[in-house]
Amino acid sequence: MIQNDSHISPSEALSKVPQHVAVIMDGNGRWAKGQGEERLFGHRHGVEAVREVVRTAAETGVRYLTIYAFSTENWGRPTEEVDGIMELIANAILSELDTLTRSGIRMEFIGDLASLPQSLQESIRTARTVHIPDDQLRMTLNVALNYSARWELTEATRQIAALVQNGTLAPQDITPDVISDHLATRGIPDPELLIRTSGEQRLSNFLLWQLSYTELYFTDTLWPEFGRDQMLAALREYGRRERRFGRL
């Protein structure tokens, strides 16, 4: 169960909390290899890390948390691993749904969902039937599945082109706001903080439009070892940064 804000100790208090945090969860396979186990062992433990990070984000006042669960490029992994990941995600959605709902956390999903296995699509549909009243909503957990930023921007471009073609929208009226309104994340603020684990320092085709002015935080910690303390450290680092957006 997600705890109340009162369970944040004085030493954990944050000077500034981002509304929206995006996370590239990296290092499950390397962590498993270090344990002498198969890669799926790392993915299973990665689910535990997600649980801890979601809990911490909600407690600290983050309103949106977007996690990169499966990219379009991940289909290139061995079939056994991909099938195991799909099953793991489908089961995790259903097993966590009641706890998240009671805690005021809503699950949303972004990506090319129609191309996912039916069992995972059914789990997504079940999660989307849950309604949390606005006055009880603490955080939205966005799960990026079969997602890539190039896919997202291509889809947005097609939608906008159709509006221009049918006369609904004039080319000169296409603005950054119009583009944002046709993205998978429409209606929510862009991330103020991106966290990537495992020592890699790249965006990997994730939220490229939305991350234009995002603070980037890279850590060598492998994802299964990224828990409450590591999440708080990332949020504290964000609080120390001054965001000027090109201004003085």
C-alpha positions as a Python dict, from the first residue, in 0.01 Angstrom:
ca = {
    (1, 'M'): (0, 0, 0),
    (2, 'I'): (123, 350, -80),
    (3, 'Q'): (175, 545, 238),
    (4, 'N'): (59, 897, 317),
    (5, 'D'): (288, 1200, 279),
    (6, 'S'): (326, 1204, 659),
    (7, 'H'): (550, 897, 629),
    (8, 'I'): (818, 1108, 459),
    (9, 'S'): (1073, 1177, 733),
    (10, 'P'): (1228, 1524, 782),
    (11, 'S'): (1555, 1396, 635),
    (12, 'E'): (1367, 1289, 320),
    (13, 'A'): (1180, 1618, 275),
    (14, 'L'): (1235, 1776, -66),
    (15, 'S'): (1276, 2144, -145),
    (16, 'K'): (1122, 2109, -492),
    (17, 'V'): (919, 1826, -645),
    (18, 'P'): (872, 1783, -1021),
    (19, 'Q'): (515, 1736, -1141),
    (20, 'H'): (621, 1478, -1397),
    (21, 'V'): (911, 1232, -1379),
    (22, 'A'): (1007, 1002, -1667),
    (23, 'V'): (1218, 691, -1610),
    (24, 'I'): (1420, 472, -1846),
    (25, 'M'): (1453, 149, -1649),
    (26, 'D'): (1779, -6, -1762),
    (27, 'G'): (2004, -283, -1633),
    (28, 'N'): (1775, -578, -1554),
    (29, 'G'): (1971, -817, -1777),
    (30, 'R'): (2312, -709, -1653),
    (31, 'W'): (2196, -735, -1294),
    (32, 'A'): (2069, -1089, -1355),
    (33, 'K'): (2397, -1186, -1521),
    (34, 'G'): (2582, -1058, -1217),
    (35, 'Q'): (2366, -1288, -1005),
    (36, 'G'): (2442, -1583, -1231),
    (37, 'E'): (2080, -1592, -1350),
    (38, 'E'): (1888, -1563, -1677),
    (39, 'R'): (1772, -1220, -1794),
    (40, 'L'): (1409, -1282, -1697),
    (41, 'F'): (1523, -1313, -1337),
    (42, 'G'): (1634, -951, -1362),
    (43, 'H'): (1306, -841, -1518),
    (44, 'R'): (1111, -1003, -1235),
    (45, 'H'): (1317, -817, -977),
    (46, 'G'): (1275, -504, -1187),
    (47, 'V'): (902, -516, -1112),
    (48, 'E'): (985, -484, -741),
    (49, 'A'): (1190, -173, -819),
    (50, 'V'): (894, -26, -1010),
    (51, 'R'): (675, -84, -707),
    (52, 'E'): (922, 99, -481),
    (53, 'V'): (969, 391, -717),
    (54, 'V'): (593, 433, -768),
    (55, 'R'): (541, 435, -392),
    (56, 'T'): (815, 693, -336),
    (57, 'A'): (702, 917, -620),
    (58, 'A'): (345, 926, -489),
    (59, 'E'): (457, 997, -134),
    (60, 'T'): (673, 1289, -238),
    (61, 'G'): (400, 1457, -443),
    (62, 'V'): (494, 1366, -802),
    (63, 'R'): (173, 1386, -1006),
    (64, 'Y'): (281, 1194, -1319),
    (65, 'L'): (532, 911, -1347),
    (66, 'T'): (608, 773, -1694),
    (67, 'I'): (809, 451, -1715),
    (68, 'Y'): (962, 303, -2029),
    (69, 'A'): (854, -58, -1995),
    (70, 'F'): (901, -189, -2350),
    (71, 'S'): (1029, -11, -2660),
    (72, 'T'): (964, -95, -3023),
    (73, 'E'): (1332, -189, -3047),
    (74, 'N'): (1292, -447, -2770),
    (75, 'W'): (1115, -681, -3014),
    (76, 'G'): (1462, -761, -3144),
    (77, 'R'): (1550, -953, -2826),
    (78, 'P'): (1526, -1334, -2809),
    (79, 'T'): (1169, -1460, -2840),
    (80, 'E'): (1181, -1634, -2502),
    (81, 'E'): (1278, -1311, -2329),
    (82, 'V'): (1016, -1103, -2512),
    (83, 'D'): (740, -1355, -2433),
    (84, 'G'): (848, -1361, -2069),
    (85, 'I'): (845, -981, -2046),
    (86, 'M'): (496, -963, -2201),
    (87, 'E'): (361, -1215, -1953),
    (88, 'L'): (536, -1044, -1664),
    (89, 'I'): (390, -703, -1751),
    (90, 'A'): (39, -843, -1806),
    (91, 'N'): (46, -1016, -1466),
    (92, 'A'): (198, -714, -1290),
    (93, 'I'): (-76, -483, -1417),
    (94, 'L'): (-348, -707, -1274),
    (95, 'S'): (-169, -790, -949),
    (96, 'E'): (-91, -425, -869),
    (97, 'L'): (-420, -275, -985),
    (98, 'D'): (-615, -295, -658),
    (99, 'T'): (-329, -158, -449),
    (100, 'L'): (-268, 127, -688),
    (101, 'T'): (-638, 213, -706),
    (102, 'R'): (-677, 217, -327),
    (103, 'S'): (-374, 443, -312),
    (104, 'G'): (-520, 691, -560),
    (105, 'I'): (-285, 599, -844),
    (106, 'R'): (-430, 564, -1192),
    (107, 'M'): (-263, 359, -1465),
    (108, 'E'): (-249, 485, -1823),
    (109, 'F'): (-68, 337, -2121),
    (110, 'I'): (106, 492, -2421),
    (111, 'G'): (249, 330, -2732),
    (112, 'D'): (138, 113, -3022),
    (113, 'L'): (-83, -97, -2795),
    (114, 'A'): (-274, -270, -3076),
    (115, 'S'): (40, -466, -3166),
    (116, 'L'): (79, -617, -2819),
    (117, 'P'): (-23, -976, -2733),
    (118, 'Q'): (-393, -1019, -2656),
    (119, 'S'): (-332, -1117, -2294),
    (120, 'L'): (-148, -790, -2233),
    (121, 'Q'): (-414, -591, -2418),
    (122, 'E'): (-677, -749, -2193),
    (123, 'S'): (-482, -646, -1882),
    (124, 'I'): (-462, -291, -2017),
    (125, 'R'): (-836, -283, -2085),
    (126, 'T'): (-904, -402, -1731),
    (127, 'A'): (-683, -131, -1583),
    (128, 'R'): (-853, 134, -1795),
    (129, 'T'): (-1197, 44, -1661),
    (130, 'V'): (-1096, 164, -1313),
    (131, 'H'): (-1219, 512, -1225),
    (132, 'I'): (-1062, 721, -952),
    (133, 'P'): (-1248, 1045, -861),
    (134, 'D'): (-1044, 1360, -913),
    (135, 'D'): (-1046, 1441, -543),
    (136, 'Q'): (-888, 1102, -467),
    (137, 'L'): (-635, 1098, -750),
    (138, 'R'): (-278, 1129, -622),
    (139, 'M'): (-72, 1029, -923),
    (140, 'T'): (-99, 895, -1277),
    (141, 'L'): (137, 612, -1371),
    (142, 'N'): (199, 615, -1748),
    (143, 'V'): (336, 287, -1877),
    (144, 'A'): (508, 313, -2217),
    (145, 'L'): (460, -17, -2402),
    (146, 'N'): (571, -87, -2759),
    (147, 'Y'): (659, 280, -2760),
    (148, 'S'): (908, 489, -2954),
    (149, 'A'): (923, 865, -2993),
    (150, 'R'): (962, 833, -3370),
    (151, 'W'): (645, 622, -3384),
    (152, 'E'): (466, 882, -3171),
    (153, 'L'): (579, 1176, -3383),
    (154, 'T'): (491, 990, -3703),
    (155, 'E'): (139, 923, -3572),
    (156, 'A'): (98, 1287, -3465),
    (157, 'T'): (214, 1406, -3808),
    (158, 'R'): (-35, 1180, -3983),
    (159, 'Q'): (-320, 1310, -3767),
    (160, 'I'): (-227, 1673, -3828),
    (161, 'A'): (-181, 1612, -4202),
    (162, 'A'): (-533, 1467, -4216),
    (163, 'L'): (-670, 1781, -4051),
    (164, 'V'): (-491, 1998, -4306),
    (165, 'Q'): (-611, 1778, -4592),
    (166, 'N'): (-977, 1803, -4493),
    (167, 'G'): (-954, 2177, -4431),
    (168, 'T'): (-998, 2161, -4054),
    (169, 'L'): (-652, 2308, -3990),
    (170, 'A'): (-448, 2556, -4192),
    (171, 'P'): (-74, 2487, -4225),
    (172, 'Q'): (12, 2825, -4074),
    (173, 'D'): (-188, 2731, -3766),
    (174, 'I'): (34, 2433, -3682),
    (175, 'T'): (211, 2534, -3362),
    (176, 'P'): (409, 2347, -3097),
    (177, 'D'): (90, 2332, -2891),
    (178, 'V'): (-95, 2167, -3181),
    (179, 'I'): (177, 1905, -3209),
    (180, 'S'): (173, 1844, -2832),
    (181, 'D'): (-204, 1799, -2846),
    (182, 'H'): (-158, 1507, -3088),
    (183, 'L'): (104, 1321, -2888),
    (184, 'A'): (40, 1019, -2668),
    (185, 'T'): (103, 1236, -2360),
    (186, 'R'): (-145, 1508, -2454),
    (187, 'G'): (-310, 1672, -2159),
    (188, 'I'): (-24, 1624, -1914),
    (189, 'P'): (282, 1844, -1853),
    (190, 'D'): (615, 1755, -2007),
    (191, 'P'): (857, 1579, -1770),
    (192, 'E'): (1073, 1807, -1560),
    (193, 'L'): (1305, 1519, -1471),
    (194, 'L'): (1427, 1213, -1661),
    (195, 'I'): (1600, 934, -1471),
    (196, 'R'): (1804, 668, -1649),
    (197, 'T'): (1969, 383, -1463),
    (198, 'S'): (2263, 148, -1534),
    (199, 'G'): (2519, 407, -1645),
    (200, 'E'): (2388, 455, -1999),
    (201, 'Q'): (2358, 820, -2104),
    (202, 'R'): (2119, 837, -2397),
    (203, 'L'): (1747, 888, -2454),
    (204, 'S'): (1684, 571, -2656),
    (205, 'N'): (1394, 706, -2861),
    (206, 'F'): (1193, 800, -2551),
    (207, 'L'): (968, 1110, -2533),
    (208, 'L'): (1199, 1309, -2761),
    (209, 'W'): (956, 1599, -2808),
    (210, 'Q'): (855, 1611, -2442),
    (211, 'L'): (1213, 1601, -2308),
    (212, 'S'): (1326, 1917, -2487),
    (213, 'Y'): (1383, 2107, -2161),
    (214, 'T'): (1390, 1820, -1914),
    (215, 'E'): (1660, 1785, -1649),
    (216, 'L'): (1855, 1461, -1710),
    (217, 'Y'): (1973, 1240, -1425),
    (218, 'F'): (2197, 942, -1499),
    (219, 'T'): (2302, 687, -1240),
    (220, 'D'): (2523, 378, -1254),
    (221, 'T'): (2274, 188, -1036),
    (222, 'L'): (2118, -109, -1218),
    (223, 'W'): (1739, -95, -1222),
    (224, 'P'): (1665, -385, -981),
    (225, 'E'): (1877, -202, -720),
    (226, 'F'): (1708, 134, -775),
    (227, 'G'): (1477, 185, -477),
    (228, 'R'): (1350, 449, -239),
    (229, 'D'): (1687, 595, -145),
    (230, 'Q'): (1798, 621, -506),
    (231, 'M'): (1469, 782, -610),
    (232, 'L'): (1496, 1038, -332),
    (233, 'A'): (1856, 1112, -434),
    (234, 'A'): (1740, 1184, -791),
    (235, 'L'): (1462, 1411, -666),
    (236, 'R'): (1704, 1597, -439),
    (237, 'E'): (1942, 1651, -729),
    (238, 'Y'): (1653, 1794, -930),
    (239, 'G'): (1580, 2032, -641),
    (240, 'R'): (1934, 2168, -655),
    (241, 'R'): (1914, 2257, -1024),
    (242, 'E'): (1808, 2595, -1157),
    (243, 'R'): (1590, 2568, -1465),
    (244, 'R'): (1635, 2878, -1684),
    (245, 'F'): (1498, 2757, -2020),
    (246, 'G'): (1760, 2959, -2208),
    (247, 'R'): (1698, 3274, -2004),
    (248, 'L'): (1937, 3440, -1761),
}
